[in-house]
Amino acid sequence: MTKSKMELGYWGIRGLASPLRLALEYAGVDYTDRRFASAAEWHAHRDGELAAAGVVAFPSLPYLVVDDTTAVSQSRVILRFIADRHGFGGDGEAERTAAAMVQEEAADLNAAYLKVALAADTESARKEQVAGSITTHLGRLEAFLGDKEWIAGGAAPTYADILLFDVLEWMWHLDAELEAAYPKLRALRKRVGELPAIAAYVKRTDGDNPYLSRPFTPFKVG
Ligand SMILES: N[C@@H](CCC(=O)N[C@@H](CS)C(=O)NCC(=O)O)C(=O)O
């Protein structure tokens, strides 16, 4: 079988691409991690090479182009696409549905995160908003994980576990107390971090695709 050529395009930050980079690393595939440094550079690529390839229906960042013939945009769809291609999209209906629900719950959590990070302009407002929104989603995820090894309930990790590895770190960055408050999620993050491909990636500081160790946190506070 010939190898696929893959290019992931995004800004040089973690943002929406971080779970996708982690998923590509976990899949063990060769890919180009194309990081745009400015809007002008992205727009020139979008309106030039990408437009000429004629495969990008919804041009945005992030995008994934495979073999110059298939393009996927919309970050959540890209994550599922990578996982489905490489066998960690969930085994059977129950696992696939669980993984998809976790992905959507994580999207709600991210939306709550952005609201707090961008809007709360005092420490007490931040605490109050974290308690009013973020803890609801984290509590649900902790309960759903329960005593399972992987959150979708199967014998192996799915993209939902990899996604949580990223998302949880953002939450802890926003409020350090959240790490100890959800011990099952913390243990899950540790398990994902011990997967060899993930462990190797988070240690990588040089080469073409270094790991960006600090979540971009648009705090008004702190
Ligand atoms: N719903 C989209 C949102 C994409 C989005 O808003 N991308 C931002 C970066 S986080 C961007 O700068 N896109 C460049 C563009 O749309 O031209 C997704 O999940 O991929």
PDBQT file of the ligand as one rigid body, heavy atoms in Angstrom, charges set to zero:
ROOT
HETATM    1  N1  LIG A 301     -15.595  25.660  13.173  1.00  0.00    +0.000 N 
HETATM    2  C1  LIG A 301     -14.250  25.794  12.679  1.00  0.00    +0.000 C 
HETATM    3  C2  LIG A 301     -13.683  27.107  13.173  1.00  0.00    +0.000 C 
HETATM    4  C3  LIG A 301     -12.437  27.483  12.412  1.00  0.00    +0.000 C 
HETATM    5  C4  LIG A 301     -11.845  28.789  12.873  1.00  0.00    +0.000 C 
HETATM    6  O1  LIG A 301     -12.521  29.654  13.442  1.00  0.00    +0.000 OA
HETATM    7  N2  LIG A 301     -10.559  28.975  12.588  1.00  0.00    +0.000 N 
HETATM    8  C5  LIG A 301      -9.833  30.160  12.954  1.00  0.00    +0.000 C 
HETATM    9  C6  LIG A 301      -8.672  29.796  13.847  1.00  0.00    +0.000 C 
HETATM   10  S1  LIG A 301      -9.153  29.113  15.390  1.00  0.00    +0.000 SA
HETATM   11  C7  LIG A 301      -9.214  30.834  11.758  1.00  0.00    +0.000 C 
HETATM   12  O2  LIG A 301      -8.380  31.723  11.931  1.00  0.00    +0.000 OA
HETATM   13  N3  LIG A 301      -9.559  30.480  10.544  1.00  0.00    +0.000 N 
HETATM   14  C8  LIG A 301      -8.992  31.109   9.368  1.00  0.00    +0.000 C 
HETATM   15  C9  LIG A 301     -10.029  31.352   8.338  1.00  0.00    +0.000 C 
HETATM   16  O3  LIG A 301     -11.178  30.966   8.570  1.00  0.00    +0.000 OA
HETATM   17  O4  LIG A 301      -9.716  31.943   7.310  1.00  0.00    +0.000 OA
HETATM   18  C10 LIG A 301     -13.411  24.587  13.133  1.00  0.00    +0.000 C 
HETATM   19  O5  LIG A 301     -13.725  23.987  14.173  1.00  0.00    +0.000 OA
HETATM   20  O6  LIG A 301     -12.462  24.238  12.432  1.00  0.00    +0.000 OA
ENDROOT
TORSDOF 0
